[in-house]
Structures are given as structure tokens and as C-alpha cells.
Amino acid sequence: MISYVRYKTSCFYFIQQVLGFRSGPKLHGWWIWHKQLCSIMENAYQSIRSKPWVKVTYALAKMSVKAFELVPAVERDLLMGDKARINIECIECCGKHLYVGTNDCFIHHFLLAEVASSKGKPGYLAQKLLHKYLGLKKPVAELRAASALERLIVLCEGLVFLVDMVTLETVPSAGGGGAKIRGVASFCVNENPVNADPFCVEMGVLSSKRRTVQIYMVYEDRVQLVKELTTPEQPCAVSLDGYFLCLALTTQYMILNYNTGASQDLFPYNSEERTPIVKRIGREEFLLAAPGGLGMFANAEGVSQRAPVRWSESVIGAAVCFPYVVALDESFITIHSMLDQQLKQTLSFRDGHILQNFEGKVILASTKAVYVLVPLPLERQIQDLLANHRVEEALILTEGAQRNIPKDKFQNLHKRILQQAGFIQFGQLQFLEAKEHFRKGQLDVRELISLCPLLLPASSSFTRCHPPLHEFADLNHLAQGDQEKVLRCKKFLISYLGEVRSTEVVNGCREDVDTALLKLYAEQDHDSLLDLLASDNACVLADSVPWLEKYHKYFALGLLYHYNGQDSAALQLWIRVADGELQDPTRSDLFEYIVDFLCTSSNVDLVWKYADWALRKDPIIGVHIFTKRHTSKDQPELNPDDVITYLGKHNQALLLYLENLVLEKRVQKEKFHTHLAVLYLERVLSLMSQSPKDEEQLTKARERLQALLRESDLYRVQFLLAKMENCEELLLERATLHGKLEEHDKALHILVHQLRDFPSAEAFCIWASSSRDSAYRQQLFHLLLGVYLDGSPPGQSGDSGELEMAAVDLLNRHGEVFDAVRVLRMLPEGWSLQLLRPFLGRAIRASMHACRTSRIALGLAHSENLQLLHDRLKECKRPVFVSEKKGCHLCHNTFSEPSVVCLPGGVPVHTHCVAQRVRDSPTKRQLTNSSKHT
């Protein structure tokens, strides 16, 4: 049923908006289709209307909001006394003055005064001032007031004439014949006149005998015909706005521009079945009674810019009191919204036959009495809708009434309605809609926070809005004890506060918002708690500490302490967690975090205080406090000497710190290099003294020691050499130290004769000469070759053949380093050349390559010399002119003697100028020269 009730409105709106049938002519085809479909749905509607649930639904639909009060204005007794046959035919209201025309040809003049009843409801008190018989036989058909002229325009017996508004006497014309228009069926006053004369009223008149519309100018004592237009059919109703006439003809409605004569057909209508209704409702806009029980809107262009309203099939009167359309039928007054086209209120009203809007005052009349339809205050209507949780209707009504409310007042009202709507939808768990309303209404978020007890800090001065925006005491009241609903509400609150905390919405209440958000995060074990505390925040420390302790969020509490400048308190708390005294699973790497925190701390005293705890717990990670510390303005540098002293009782940490200084930071200080080498040496000696030995660890320790001894040039060599003098297992390290002292013969002796490590001997030669020239490297290799050829020293056992083979391998592998002639002189005469074939072949090839390269260079030099000689000869063939008037190109002084130097291009210069230029620098001037040689 509800679908049918709304059908005619929705289908027209669909045609209008989607198919674009907006102009008059295009509506004809739609009416045929519309009426057929309506007939089908009407039958279905009537078949189910008798159902009980339908009756209940229909009854509920009659009153969605109370928009008007029906108040009696003129009672029957005051109007007609004991005359039972007198009926009201027409009414007119001008300010507080009410004029009533009756069927006995009388005009009654009343003064209406607004009064309030004891219950505060509106009311009217009518005082009868005068009544006047017009002297005709038929009823008074129409009355219109022309207040600027102090005249009433009266239609009676097809005659239009003027009556004085005060005395009700007929006004005579200037010529004495009366200001009258005859043969009139109906007339209307132009409320948007095109004439600038303030003491002139424009009027549209329908002829009762001809198919014409006449435009008159009405003056104080006369009327003047201005225009007459012919219509295609007999007009029966008219309304006038500016130059535009809206006419109800016999079979259709039309718009007619009386200035240009242009017309626009609207839609068909049968005036024999229903009385047509044509009402001006605004500038160039009209309300019409359309077939099928629709109230149609049309503007001067013949376009409907509003969706129609669905009213009764038997409507006999209509008026607009924005944002409502009021319609009158035989039994009811129906009130529809122009904003959503829905029925808002229905009032029972018997025998009604007149409904008019007089400058915002809606007046109705039955045959015996007059009533006023008083609109209730807009805010009350909106609050009634909100009380019934009709959120969308309340918002539509608020926004639609914007034009009738001052801007500042509307903004405040709109914000409050949006906030109330948001809380209603929040209570219905419609969180997306609620959030949008809160955002648009610029809600003070503390109104939302206050629903959760204890979330606001004790220092907050917030009090809820009065009158209240909602009916909830707290979330438990809202959810009626349903903890799942409470949880959903809190999740929404977390999301909403997280979105608005960085916007202007929280200006002035940042502490309240951040503290509430922290408490919600802690309670719900939310991941964003740490993000909140690690960023800029305004959480109140005194309120937050017990809350975080309650939910065992000790790491987060430490972050809060740190943000508030209490780093010592933060470290003490974290250390208790890391030691297992307090339980908080937030970070499994809390120890590493503490170390990083100390590493970046600007408080040096704090670093010295807590570094010992970290070193005792894990020296490898704890030493990062010192090794990963970076120097900046906010982070002062720690003196390495102080750190080394502090780490004296933490050997492993000390070793790692020295490695960081020497190997990573490349600090060039002898004492650090020596100290590190000593620690390496002590580590090696310690591992060598163990039983059984850990060969893997020992090998790694010796490799680190050997690498340092090779790469560093800053340690005290003699000091280290003395420490390992009696250690026969560290011969390789001793050889490296001898190499540092340029005692290469001793180093090679150890490597060749004591260790018999020939690859290491060759590697030693390469390492010892790595930063020297090729001659130095050749000298070392010749020294090694000599050690091989000299054989084992007296008193030391050894295979001389092994040394000879090592010498052969050395020559064959590094032959390019040696001086071949010198090598041949050193070799024993009994050696086979076949053994030295690789060496000799490489030496011969190198010699031949050098010879050929030198020949090529000599040839190139010879060629260049020939080219220079050729250029010189060419220059000598041309004369060079020198005179006392000609100047030197370099010093610009004139020549005093014929001795000159000729530059390429034939430019003469002084000999001493060229000599000076050659001594100072190459010539920088670029002279014109076809040859590139000088």
C-alpha cells in the first residue's frame, strides 16, 4: 500500500529526472501511460486496503509530524447570528483585517487579534467592525484587497467593482459611472507587477462570454484595460505573475506571456470532472491540480522543477506555506512536504470549501465559519521528528527551511540538528551516518567522550550541552547492558577520535581527546597506543599513569614518561619489565630498545647510570650504547678515554668498543690501536693456554690479530714484539711485526726457514710492497729468492732441494717482477734451463715487447720532428715585416732591433717576451694559426 501511495510521485520524478520530460508538450504521452498503470495499481490497492495491518499503517502515515494547528477565527454566531441560510462564499485577509463575502451579497469586516491560550497554544480573537450589503442579488464570488489603494476588488454577478476597505462603500469613478468591469468569470491580482506605479494594481480578468483574458490597471477610482488576449479554449481559472498568465482551460493547462503572446501547453485536464486549481506560489512558479490526484508545480517556462505531491482526487483548494503544500478536500486537510513530497499531517475538516494563503497566513472557511491554520515553530517540528527518530525527514526540513531563517541562526540550528541526528544514529549503531553528521555539525567530541565514564581527565572543565543533544546517560544505558554493543560503540569512538584529533575540531580540548584516546587504546589493547605516545600528543600524565598500570601497559607508560621529559622514570620502569619484575608482552625486544634509547639519549648522566646494567645483562648488545652513538647538537659526544676506562671491567664490551673505534670509525690514535692489538694478543694467548684447545676459536682470534697487525701502522711494534718474543707459536705474527720494522730479512727467515711457509713468504713480499714502487717490490722478491738460494742456515735441518723448488716456483709465478739479468747471475750454473722455461719465456717476451715499444715511440718522435721541420721551412719562405711602428703582440711595445721571434701565423714578438712567457707558463693567448705546432 505504501508503495502505491508514493507511486505517482516517484514515477513522475523518475520521468522528470531520468528521461528529461520537463517541458509542457512532452508530458502528454506520459499522462496516458501514467493513468493506465495507476488504474492497475488502484485495483490492487483497494483489494488490500481493508486488511487490519494496512489500516494501522495508513493511520500512522497520516501523522509523521505536527506542522500546523487548526484554530477557529470567526465563529458562526459572530458571522451570521441566527440566520441559518447564510453561507460564506469568499474571504480576503489584509494584515489583521478579514473580509468575508456571503451568499446574501454582504461583505463582513472583522479585526483579527492573535492571542495565546492558558496552555500556550495559539488562538485568534475576532472583532466585527462592519458589514455592508452590496445591493445585488447573487453571492459575492471573489474578494481581493488592494491595500495601497485602500480598496477591495469585488466580483459579484459577473461584475467587478471597487469598494472602500474602511467604509465598504462602492467607489464611484471619476466620471460618475463607477469603476466597473462587466462579464467577468474570474479575476486575479498580479503579486509581481510589471508596472512601477505603487498606486496601481495589475489584474488579470477572465471573460465569462468570450475566450479571452484581459489585463487591467486598477487605480483608486478607475480601471483601465491594457491588453486583451484570445485563448484556444474557454478559460476557467487564472493566476498572474509578471508577464506570465497560468491558465486552466476547458481541457488543459497552459502558460501565456501576455507581453509577447508566446504560449506553452502544460498537460491535459478535464474541468468538467474536477474544479481546476491554479495558485501562484512564488516568483514565476505555480501550483496546479493535475489528473490522478497530483499537485504539479510549473514555472513560467513550462518546466516542473519540483517533484509533484500526491493529494486527494477530490481536492477543492490548495495553498503553499513553505515548506508545505496544504490541500483541502471534502473531509480533510492534508499537508505534504515540498522537500520530500511525503504526507506529513492530516486534519479532519468537514464542509470546507475555501483555502487561501494571505502573505503567509493560511485561512480556511467552511460554509459557516473561518479558521486559521497556524504553523508550529520550525524547531518544534524538527524536534518532534527527531524524538520519533525520523532523522532524514528532520534534516530535509531543516535544510529546506534555510531561506526562511536568518543565516547565523540557521547555521547554529543546522549544526545542532546534525549533532542530534548523529547521536540518534549512533544509538542505532549506524556509525558511518553518525560520523558524517558529527563532522558536518562540528560536534564537540567531548559530548561523545562523556558517554564513557572516566575517559575525560579529572582536570577537564567540560559540561554537557544544555539542552542535551541526546537521552543517554552513558554507553551502558545506550546499549541496555549489551556488552557487544558497548564494544562496537567504543571501537567507533576510537576510530572517530583518531580521525579528528589532528583537525580543528579539537582546538581547545586536545588534552581531553588525547587522554580519552589513550585510555580507550589501553583498554582495548589497540595497536595504535604506541603510535599515539610516540607522536606529538597532549595526554594528561596524572590521569594516564594509573590507567596504563591497570592494563599492564608499562612500555607505553615509559613512552609517556619520556614524552613528558621523565627519562629516568621511563628507564626504571622498562628495566623492571626487562628483568621480569613486571609483565608486559608489548615488546619482546625491550632490552634492545633500552639500549637504543640510551644510545640516542642526550642525558649523559643517564647513560653512565644505566649502561652498567645493560653491559652486565648482555655486553655484546649493551656496548651499542657507545658504539652506535652519533654526535649532534642534541647528543653530546662521549670521551673515548672515559668510555674505555668505564668498560675496564667489561672485557668483551671493551674489545668491541675498541674494534669500533679502530676498524669502523678509523680513529687514528696509537693508544687505541696498541690497546686493541694487546687485547687480541691476550685473547690468542688465553686460547693457546687452554686444554684442550678450541682450534676454531683460536684460528679466528689469530686471523683478527694478523689482520690488525698488517693493516694498522699506528700500534707500538716493539712493545708487541716483546710480548710475543718467547712464543714460538706466533711466528707468523712476529714476521709481520718485523716487516713493520723494515726487517724483511728476519721476517723472511722466519717464514722460510722456521715456518717453511713459502706461500706466506710470497704473500709477505706482496703485502710489504703494496704501497711502494715497483723497484721496492723487486728488491723484496730478490731478497726472498736469495733466501731460497742460500739454503738452510748452519745448524738447522732442512731439505735444500725443497728451497730450490720454491725458488723455481717463485720465478715462474712472479717472473715479471724480477730483473732477468740479475736473476741469471744469481742462479747456480748447474740448474737446468728447462726448469726455468716459463720464467725465461716470459722474460724474453717482456724484453722484446719493451724493445718494440721503444722503437715505435722513437719512430713517432722522429715523425713529429719531421713535421716540425717542415712547418719551420714553410714559415721561413715567407717574409716577416718588422718596423719601429709595428708593436709586439705580447707586450705591445714597438721593435727597436731586428731580432725577433716569429710565432705561428707570422706574428713577430720580442725575444725576451717569449723567454719570459715560457718561464712563467705556457702561452695562454690563442693566435690565428693554421698549424697546430708552435
C-alpha positions, 0 to 999 in steps of 0.5 A: 500500500505504501508503495502505491501511495508514493507511486505517482510521485516517484514515477513522475520524478523518475520521468522528470529526472531520468528521461528529461520530460520537463517541458509542457508538450512532452508530458502528454504521452506520459499522462496516458501511460501514467493513468493506465498503470495507476488504474492497475495499481488502484485495483490492487490497492483497494483489494488490500486496503481493508486488511487490519495491518494496512489500516494501522499503517495508513493511520500512522502515515497520516501523522509523521509530524505536527506542522500546523494547528487548526484554530477557529477565527470567526465563529458562526454566531459572530458571522451570521447570528441566527440566520441559518441560510447564510453561507460564506462564499469568499474571504480576503485577509489584509494584515489583521483585517478579514473580509468575508463575502456571503451568499446574501451579497454582504461583505463582513469586516472583522479585526483579527487579534492573535492571542495565546491560550492558558496552555500556550497554544495559539488562538485568534480573537475576532472583532466585527467592525462592519458589514455592508450589503452590496445591493445585488442579488447573487453571492459575492464570488471573489474578494481581493484587497488592494491595500495601497489603494485602500480598496477591495476588488469585488466580483459579484454577478459577473461584475467587478467593482471597487469598494472602500476597505474602511467604509465598504462603500462602492467607489464611484469613478471619476466620471460618475459611472463607477469603476466597473468591469462587466462579464467577468468569470474570474479575476486575479491580482498580479503579486509581481507587477510589471508596472512601477506605479505603487498606486496601481494594481495589475489584474488579470480578468477572465471573460465569462462570454468570450475566450479571452483574458484581459489585463487591467490597471486598477487605480483608486477610482478607475480601471483601465484595460491594457491588453486583451488576449484570445485563448484556444479554449474557454478559460476557467481559472487564472493566476498572474505573475509578471508577464506570465498568465497560468491558465486552466482551460476547458481541457488543459493547462497552459502558460501565456506571456501576455507581453509577447503572446508566446504560449506553452501547453502544460498537460491535459485536464478535464474541468468538467470532472474536477474544479481546476486549481491554479495558485501562484506560489512564488516568483514565476512558479505555480501550483496546479491540480493535475489528473490522478490526484497530483499537485504539479508545480510549473514555472513560467517556462513550462518546466516542473522543477519540483517533484509533484505531491500526491493529494486527494482526487477530490481536492477543492483548494490548495495553498503553499506555506513553505515548506508545505503544500496544504490541500483541502478536500471534502473531509480533510486537510492534508499537508505534504512536504515540498522537500520530500513530497511525503504526507506529513499531517492530516486534519479532519475538516468537514464542509470546507470549501475555501483555502487561501494563503494571505502573505503567509497566513493560511485561512480556511472557511467552511460554509459557516465559519473561518479558521486559521491554520497556524504553523508550529515553530520550525524547531518544534517540528524538527524536534518532534521528528527527531524524538520519533527518530525520523532523522532524514525527514528532520534534516530535509526540513531543516535544510529546506527551511534555510531561506526562511531563517536568518543565516547565523541562526540557521547555521547554529540550528543546522549544526545542532540538528546534525549533532542530534541526528548523529547521536540518534544514529549512533544509538542505532549503531549506524556509525558511518551516518553518525560520523558524517553528521558529527563532522558536518555539525562540528560536534564537540567530541567531548559530548561523545567522550562523556558517554564513557565514564572516566575517559575525560581527565579529572582536570577537564572543565567540560559540561554537557550541552544544555539542552542535551543533544541526546537521552543517554546517560552513558554507553551502558544505558545506550546499549541496555547492558549489551556488552557487544554493543558497548564494544562496537560503540567504543571501537567507533569512538576510537576510530572517530577520535583518531580521525579528528584529533589532528583537525580543528575540531579539537582546538581547545580540548586536545588534552581531553581527546588525547587522554580519552584516546589513550585510555580507550587504546589501553583498554582495548589493547589497540595497536595504535597506543604506541603510535599515539605516545610516540607522536606529538600528543597532549595526554594528561600524565596524572590521569594516564599513569594509573590507567596504563598500570591497570592494563599492564601497559608499562612500555607505553607508560615509559613512552609517556614518561619520556614524552613528558621529559621523565627519562629516568622514570621511563628507564626504571620502569622498562628495566623492571619489565626487562628483568621480569619484575613486571609483565608486559608482552608489548615488546619482546625486544625491550632490552634492545630498545633500552639500549637504543634509547640510551644510545640516542639519549642526550642525558649523559648522566643517564647513560653512565647510570644505566649502561652498567646494567645493560653491559652486565645483562648482555655486553655484546648488545649493551656496548651499542650504547657507545658504539652506535652513538652519533654526535649532534647538537642534541647528543653530546659526544662521549670521551673515548678515554672515559668510555674505555676506562668505564668498560675496564671491567667489561672485557668483551664490551671493551674489545668491541668498543675498541674494534669500533673505534679502530676498524669502523670509525678509523680513529687514528690514535696509537693508544687505541690501536696498541690497546686493541692489538694487546687485547687480541694478543691476550685473547690468542694467548688465553686460547693457546693456554687452554686444554684442550684447545678450541682450534676454531676459536683460536684460528679466528682470534689469530686471523683478527690479530694478523689482520690488525697487525698488517693493516694498522701502522699506528700500534707500538711494534716493539712493545708487541714484539716483546710480548710475543718474543718467547712464543714460538707459536706466533711466528707468523705474527712476529714476521709481520711485526718485523716487516713493520720494522723494515726487517724483511730479512728476519721476517723472511727467515722466519717464514722460510726457514722456521715456518717453511711457509713459502706461500706466506713468504710470497704473500709477505713480499706482496703485502710489504710492497703494496704501497711502494714502487715497483723497484721496492717490490723487486728488491723484496722478491730478490731478497726472498729468492736469495733466501731460497738460494742460500739454503738452510742456515748452519745448524738447522735441518732442512731439505735444500732441494725443497728451497730450490723448488720454491725458488723455481716456483717463485720465478715462474709465478712472479717472473715479471717482477724480477730483473732477468739479468740479475736473476741469471747471475744469481742462479747456480750454473748447474740448474737446468734451463728447462726448469726455468722455461716459463720464467725465461719465456716470459722474460724474453717476451717482456724484453722484446715487447719493451724493445718494440715499444721503444722503437715505435715511440722513437719512430713517432718522435722522429715523425713529429720532428719531421713535421716540425721541420717542415712547418719551420721551412714553410714559415721561413719562405715567407717574409716577416715585416718588422718596423719601429711602428709595428708593436709586439703582440705580447707586450705591445711595445714597438721593435727597436732591433731586428731580432725577433721571434716569429710565432705561428701565423707570422706574428713577430714578438720580442725575444725576451717576451717569449723567454719570459712567457715560457718561464712563467707558463705556457702561452695562454693567448690563442693566435690565428694559426693554421698549424697546430705546432708552435 
